[in-house]
Amino acid sequence: QVQLVESGGGLVQAGGSLRLSCAASGRTSSGYGYVMGWFRQAPGKEREFVAAVKWSGGHIYYADSVKGRFTISRDNAKSTVYLQMNRLKPEDTAVYYCAVDYSAVVTTTASRYKYWGQGTQVTVSS
């Protein structure tokens, strides 16, 4: 069992920056592998992959829509993953969720992730 708590959302103007945090507690490791990811869901749209990091080895993956603007990072000691979001656009407006998958392979499919945070709202005004 893993508990995830996100923070850092808010309202920002286009071109601005925000940093999201996701603190994990509970079972924060696995013999199979451990992946922490960020997803987002805008009103009326499906939940979509944003970024993920494989805890062992630090392999990182991004959605094409955020490459070059968003940076995912982790703090092993704190079991926390961050999402630094720069040059934000109105289309980045969504509820952002942190998620965990026990796997050796990073997947961008939301249904594969087993644990989810409560979400944090990010609103980018034009």
C-alpha positions, 0 to 999 in steps of 0.5 A, a space after each residue: 500500500 502506498 499513500 501519495 500526497 500532491 501539492 504545489 498546484 495553483 493559478 498562474 499566467 501563461 508563460 509562468 512556472 509551477 512546481 508540483 510535489 508528490 510525497 509517498 509513504 508506505 511501500 515505496 519500493 518493490 522487487 519488481 521495480 518502482 515507477 512514479 508518474 504524473 498524469 493530468 486530466 482536463 474537464 471532459 478529457 481522458 487522463 493523460 500521461 505527462 512524465 514518469 521516472 523509474 526509481 532504480 536507474 532514474 530513467 525518465 520519460 515525457 509526453 511530447 506535449 511537455 518535453 522541453 518545458 517540464 522536468 521530473 525529478 526525485 528525492 530518494 531520501 524523501 520518497 518525493 517526486 517533483 514536476 517543475 513546469 515552465 513556460 506554462 500554456 492555457 492547454 496545460 490547465 488540468 488536475 494533475 495526479 501523481 501515481 505509482 506502479 510496481 514495475 520494471 518498465 515505465 508505462 504511459 497507460 494510466 490503468 497500469 498504475 496502482 496507486 493515485 494521489 488526490 490530485 492538485 489543480 493547475 490553472 493557466 490563464 491566457 
